[in-house]
Amino acid sequence: MQSTTNQSSTRSFHSYDVHPKTHVPSVIQFAFSVLVALCFMATATLTFSGVAFQFLNGGIRNSNLLPGVLITTALFFCQVLILIASVYPLARLAGWSYSTPKIFSNFSHPAYWLAILPIILVTGHWVLKNQITALIFLPVLHVLAISIPIYWLIIIATRNLPTLSNQRAWGSFTCGLVLSPLIIIIVEIFALLGLGIVMAVYLSSSPGLIDEIMALSHKMMVFQYDPELIIPLITPYLTHPVSIFALLGFGAVVVPLIEELIKPIGVWLLAGYRQTPQQGFIAGVLSGAGYALFESLALTSNVDEWSTVVIMRIGTAIIHITTTGLMGWALASAWHTNSYLQLGITYLLAVSIHGLWNFNTFMAMLSGLSMEYSAIQTSGFLTRFNIASPLSLIFIMIAAFFILTFSNKKCRL
């Protein structure tokens, strides 16, 4: 992935010819890229097979077709990106000598992307009115609507900064796209298990609550887990103060602590190499961009309120790219100077930004559930957040974008 817009338009591999010794990191990077690309291809094939089966059984009007097509397209898109990333370590290993032109070098000014995105969103909203046009056009529009803001943010964050090599830039992006989500999911599963143990201890002291949960589980089975019927049942439990405390504790504290440590995986993997703070910042931005792309593509396959959800994901992308860029800069600075106080402060800042974002997101969601399904016992408390949380999210997004642009200027000095 190209990381700046004002550097030379080519980068050659001539220097690789003078290194006859096999470059082990390149071997690992190439093997990893190919393996992951094959995994994405296999998953996309399975998903497409499921879509084909639904089509054969329900016809073109089947409402489940479109989400499956969006997921399949997203998997294929990620596979293409990973295959592109695999070219650079392969070139180094093979000793190839060629130049790679900058992608969209004449159209990388942020103004172009800001002009294109609204057109894509309006077109996507329009094609959703018909199932056939949605199946044909929305998958491509969906990928563009998710990836264009992320690419634009990369341009903003890295402009006028020294370039990374193509191999390292794409490697950092791929690590964020694949490794970060995988490790984070595993760690968060263990964290959830720990939370489950705590909740089990709490429930063991409240036999009446256990009976209520068993009765609720029976009703959910009777309703065959239909969301339209189940959400009104579980809303009073989700909006209970104990549930709110548990959700916020996990989502706004535990999750940011885990993710902000793991997201800059593209920087961590080069801990043994001397990196400048500028290089750490760029690698962090690219790792955060990869993670933001994966998360946004994974969480936006539901076509209800498509335009709104895609716009909201822009805010999440800003948060991920900003905090991971800060962590990349702090890690490289700490290794460069052997001083770790600044790293600790930056980590707490990144966790705080992410935590505030998650806190307001959860509160907006819970207050919406409370008002929609009349959870009377907590509506007074949650209604206060119905307006405050969306406004807070906008403020945090703007503040994070300001921090991102400010960080870019500081890295130029």
Secondary structure, 3 states (H helix, E strand, C coil): CCCCCCCCCCCECHHHHHCCCCCHHHHHHHHHHHHHHHHHHHHHHHHHHHHHHHHHHHCCCCCCHHHHHHHHHHHHHHHHHHHHHHHHHHHHHHCCCCECCCCCCCCCCHHHHHHHHHHHHHHHHHHCCCHHHHHHHHHHHHHHHHHHHHHHHHHHHHCCCCCCCHHHHHHHHHHHHHHHHHHHHHHHHHHHHHHHHHHHHHHHCCHHHHHHHHHHHHHHHHCCCCHHHHHHHHHHHHCCHHHHHHHHHHHHHHHHHHHHHHCCHHHHCCCCCCCCHHHHHHHHHHHHHHHHHHHHHHHCCCCCCHHHHHHHHHHHHHHHHHHHHHHHHHHHHHHHHCCCHHHHHHHHHHHHHHHHHHHHHHHHHHHHHHHHCCCHHHHHHHHCHHHHHHHHHHHHHHHHHHHHHHHHHHHHC
